[in-house]
Amino acid sequence: MNALNQAHCEACHADAPKVSDEELAQLIRQIPEWSPMVRDGVMQLERVFLFKNFKHALAFTNAVGVIAEAEGHHPGLLTEWGKVTVTWWSHSIKGLHRNDFIMAARTDEVAETAEGRK
């Protein structure tokens, strides 16, 4: 368990600062299985979770949806047979905010208890 998965998201407005390169390096160490990537000019965090079948992948997708809704911070979710790709970024600032790292850590927590993981 790390401090990120215990934190809560803060309201993020269009003028909120994106994480700096220094902050990115420090925060990514706390969620080592996530990959920072740039898509359409926007820095995002992404991780693929593997499952035994579609039923388990869908249950995980729904569980991530529950934590996302509770925090008011929503990821990109691509659910396929045996696989869920989760992508976090802050839409309002078109990049990464500390909230994205918090939610990635909390997604990892959901994955730890998810049924049907490979």
C-alpha positions in Angstrom: 0.0 0.0 0.0 1.3 3.5 -0.7 0.2 7.0 0.1 -1.4 7.5 -3.3 -4.0 4.9 -2.9 -5.1 6.5 0.4 -5.4 10.0 -1.1 -8.5 11.6 -2.6 -8.8 13.6 -5.8 -9.0 17.4 -5.6 -11.1 19.5 -7.9 -9.0 20.1 -11.1 -9.7 23.2 -13.2 -8.4 24.2 -16.5 -5.7 26.4 -14.8 -4.5 23.6 -12.5 -0.8 22.8 -13.0 0.2 19.6 -14.8 2.7 17.4 -13.0 6.3 18.5 -13.6 8.9 16.2 -15.0 10.3 15.9 -11.5 6.9 15.0 -10.0 6.3 12.6 -12.8 9.5 10.7 -12.0 8.7 10.6 -8.3 5.0 9.6 -8.8 5.6 6.9 -11.4 7.9 5.0 -9.0 4.8 4.5 -6.8 2.8 2.9 -9.7 5.6 1.0 -11.6 3.3 -1.0 -13.9 1.7 2.1 -15.4 3.2 3.7 -18.5 3.2 7.4 -19.2 2.4 8.0 -22.9 1.5 10.9 -25.1 -1.6 10.4 -27.2 -2.8 13.3 -29.5 -0.4 15.6 -27.7 -1.8 14.7 -24.2 0.3 12.9 -21.6 -1.6 10.0 -20.1 -1.1 7.0 -17.8 -2.0 3.6 -19.2 -2.0 0.0 -18.0 -3.4 -3.2 -19.4 -5.0 -5.8 -17.0 -5.4 -9.4 -18.2 -8.3 -11.6 -17.2 -9.4 -15.2 -17.8 -12.5 -14.2 -19.8 -14.8 -11.3 -20.7 -17.0 -11.7 -17.6 -14.1 -11.0 -15.3 -12.8 -8.2 -17.4 -16.3 -6.6 -17.4 -16.6 -7.0 -13.6 -13.2 -5.2 -13.2 -14.3 -2.4 -15.6 -17.4 -1.9 -13.5 -15.4 -1.8 -10.2 -13.1 0.8 -11.7 -16.2 2.7 -12.8 -17.4 2.7 -9.2 -14.2 4.2 -7.8 -14.1 6.7 -10.7 -17.6 7.9 -10.0 -17.0 8.2 -6.3 -14.0 10.6 -7.0 -15.6 12.4 -9.9 -12.6 11.5 -12.0 -13.1 9.2 -15.0 -10.7 7.1 -17.1 -10.7 5.8 -20.6 -11.7 2.1 -20.3 -11.4 -0.3 -23.1 -12.9 -3.7 -22.2 -12.2 -6.7 -24.4 -12.2 -10.4 -24.1 -9.8 -11.1 -21.2 -8.3 -7.6 -21.2 -9.0 -4.2 -19.9 -7.0 -1.1 -20.8 -7.3 1.7 -18.3 -6.1 5.2 -19.2 -6.0 8.1 -16.8 -5.5 11.8 -17.6 -7.1 15.0 -16.6 -9.3 16.3 -19.4 -9.5 19.8 -18.1 -5.8 20.4 -18.2 -5.1 18.1 -21.2 -2.4 16.2 -19.3 -1.4 14.6 -16.0 -2.4 15.8 -12.6 -1.6 14.2 -9.2 -5.3 12.9 -9.3 -4.3 10.6 -12.2 -1.6 8.9 -10.1 -4.0 8.6 -7.2 -6.6 6.9 -9.4 -4.0 4.7 -11.0 -2.9 3.5 -7.5 -6.5 2.9 -6.6 -7.1 1.0 -9.8 -4.2 -1.2 -8.8 -5.9 -1.9 -5.5 -9.1 -2.9 -7.3 -7.1 -5.2 -9.5 -5.5 -6.9 -6.5 -8.9 -8.2 -5.4 -10.4 -8.7 -8.8 -11.5 -12.2 -9.6 -10.2 -14.0 -12.7 -6.9 -12.1 -13.1 -4.2 -13.8 -15.2 
